[in-house]
Amino acid sequence: MAQIEIKVPAVGESISEVTIGTWYKADGDQVKLDEVICGLDSDKATFELAAEAEGILRIKAAEGDVVPIGGVIAVIEAAAAGASAGEPAEAAPAVQEPAQAAESAPAAVAAGKVVEMKVPTVGESITEVTIASWSKKDGDFVQLDEVVCELESDKATFELPAEATGILRIVGAEGDTLAIGDVICRIETGASAPAGTGPAPAAEEAAAAAPAGSKAFAAGHSSPVAAKILAEKGIDPADVNGSGAGGKIMKEDALKARKPDAAAAPAAAPAASQPARPASSPAPAPSGDRAQRREKLSSLRKTIAKRLVSVKNETAMLTTFNEVDMKPVMDLRAKFKDKFKEKHEVGLGFMSFFTKAVTVALKDFPVVNAYI
């Protein structure tokens, strides 16, 4: 029986973790392919997670748990190909030893299998995404969870990792707009990595470098929220130890970070002892020529432009002027303003006449006071 791990998909550039909101299926339930099994909550949106295979659901994370992107939240025990309920096993495979049978079965299932990668659900109100760039070319050999392309939505940009190991076959080109659930590429599994390629050398180098105390790739890198907090505090990300995957600096690390005051004082002393430098010559006047470059508009900017044009076309962009003869009101005010002042101890302004006029008008046209 093959086990398929259900992992948290990448749902946004700045989102590093999600919270399990509700499980729609219980542990041990039979689920079907593409059936919704749970709801996930992020900082920006709530989305549903579908089953990637048909089988028995084994839940690994409970409701309310916070799981990082790529973390395993469930496992589906899928029946082996060709086996049917109530059908006895053939006698020939029983001659094999258990270890050999266990090793040969997954290889036979994986050989020649094509995995379709579809556009994942990335937000409640997002119905389509645009392919920004491909990190791999058509026909390249990719590893499981290796980033193959970058997708843009109206709200965020996120990376799409490979769902299997094999040969990549691209379906959508850069700049194409695909709906949620559309096939973006296919991976032909069962193929071996070409000679001289693959992650084996890189994995060996990383394993050899780990005991030596070298920093991970994500060390010193921070999430967008953490980068903003560190910038406001004036703290260099290199001075902060990250608690995220690979040493990445998260929001909690940035909030706890403090300026290294002790290191700043000795560094200031040598600077003060240096003699003052002579005044430098004035900078040359700018030439006036500007370098220009064209950049591709992101999906977010395209959406903003569409909304602005829509508002301009659907809204009356004008100003209305109405002229009114105020002489009778001014004469009436001049006649009674002194008596009004003596009686009420406040000046008689024009606002009183305007209020009276609006009150009378609303009695004749009450629909003007309505609202939607």
Buried (B, 14 or more C-beta within 10 A) or exposed (E): EBEBEBBBBBBBBBBBBBBBBEBEBEEEBEBEEEBEBBBBBBBBBBBBBBBBBBBBBBBBBEEEEEBBBEBEBBBBBBBEEEEEEEEEEEEEEEEEEEEEEEEEBEEEBBEEEEBEBBBBBBBEEBEEBBBBEBBBEEEBBBBEEBEBBBBBBBBBBBBBBBBBBBBBBBBBEEEEEBEBEBEBBBBBBBEEBEEEEBEEEEEEEEEEEEEEEEEBEBBBBBBEBBBEBBEEEEBEBEEBEBEBBEBBBBBEBBEEBEEEEEEEEEEEEEEEEEEEEEEEEEEEEEEEEEEEEEEEEBBBEBEEEEEEEEEEEEEEEEEEEEEEEEEEBEEEBEEEEEEBEEEEEEEBEEEBBEEEEEEEEEEEEEEEEEEE
